[in-house]
């Protein structure tokens, strides 16, 4: 049964590669601009690999003979995406601290001039507090799951 599943995955058309990236980006931007969930800095960084997948997938569609090489690059990009998503998820669940200025470990502003200068800046969206969850999984957690899924999918597609 598993062998049959792997054979079916190998037959997924190449247009699935850019579609995967575009759909993930549409979902993330819908949450931001449609529902008002502002992303933290790590969340913004997690979008970059998906842009890469959409662009590289489009190149694969234009030049199908490059699929053998570019699918390997897609796998590498998804490893990076998975790493970013797991890192952010670990921060959200308190397994490790976040980046400076991105989580609750930021320092208190003690000088009046520094405080006044910071008032005009945009609000810092903390990486250690998920803005949305479903079944106890944050958006970064779902990104980790999608990245892992895409990684396996692109790897198996490359093994045609």
N, C-alpha and C positions, 0 to 999 in steps of 0.2 A: 504494500500500500504506500509506504513512504517512497519507494523507488518510483512508483507511478506519479506521485506528487512532484518529485524532482523532475521527472520527464516533462510534466505539464509546465512547470516553471521555466524550463529551458526553452519552451515554445512561446513564451510571452513576447509580443512584438516590441520592437525597439522604441516605438513611440511612447511606451510606458515609462521610459527613463525621464524625458523632460516633463511628462505629465505628472509624475510623482513630485518633482521639485516644485512645479507650478501650483499644484493643489495644496501642498504644505504651506507655501508662501501666501496663497489666498486665504487659507484658514488663519494664519498668524496675523495678517493685516486686517482681516475681518474682526478678530478679537480686539485689535488695537483701535481701529477707526470706526468700526461698526458698533462695538459694545463698550468702548472706552477703557479697556484694560491696558494701561501703559506698561511697556516692557522695561525690565531692568537692563543694564548694560550687557550682561551675559546673554540675555534673551535676544538682544539685537545681534550680538555676535553669532548666535546659533542660527540666524537666518542666512549668513554668508555661504555656508556649505550648500544650502538648498538653491541659492542663486547659481552656484557653480554647477550643480546637477542639472538645473534647467538649461543653462547655456551649453554645457557639454552634451547633454542629451539632444539638444537642437543640432549641434554639429554632427552627432551620430546620425540623425535623420537625414541631414544634407549629404553626408559622406559615409554611407553604411559600411564601406570597407575599413573605416577607422574604428569600428565598434570593438574589435578584438583588443585594441590598445586603450581606447577611451573608457571602456567598462572597468578596466583595472584602475584607472584614475578615479572613476566614480566610487569604487570600493574604498580607495584610500581617503577620498573626501568624506565618505560615510563613517570611516573610523574616526576621523577628526570630529565630525558632527556628534558621534556617539560620545566621544571624550568630553566635549563641551557640555552636552546635555547631562551626562552623569555627574560632572563636576558641579553644575548648577543644582541638580537634584540633591546632591550631597550637602550643599550649602543650605538648601531649604529644609532638609531634615536634620540639620545640626551635626552632621558627621564631621565637618571641617568648617573653618571660617572662610568667609568670602574675601573678595578683593577689597582694597581700601576704597572707601567712598561708595561701596555697593551694598554693604550690609551693616548690621547694627554695631559693628566694632569700630565705627567712625569716631573720631575724637570730637569732643565738645569744643565749640568755638568760644574762646574766653576773651578775645579782644573785641572791643566795640567796632572798630573799623573793619575787621574781618567779617563780623556779623552783618554790618550794613552792606558790605560788598557782596555777600552771599545772598542777600534778600532778592536781588534782581535775577539771580540764576534760576534755572529750572529746578523743579523738585527732584530729589534723588529718589529713584525707585529702588527699594532695597531688594537685594538678591536672596536674602534669607527669609523672606515672607512671600509665599506664593499668592498671587492676586486672584487665582482661580484654581479650583480643584474639581475633579469628578471622580467619585469612588475613592477619594483619598490620594489621587494621583494628580500632581500639578502639570501645568503645560510643559515644563522642562522634563518631567517624567514621561509624558506622552511623546515628546520629541525624542527622548532616548529610545523608546519603543519603536517609533517610526524609523529612526536612524538604524537601529538594529535590523528591522525588517528590510529596509532598503539595502543595507549592506549585504544581507544574505541573498536577497533577490538579485542584485547586480552581480554578485559572485557567481551565482548559479547560471545567470544569463551568459556570463563570460565563459562558462564551461561547455557551451554548445558544441 
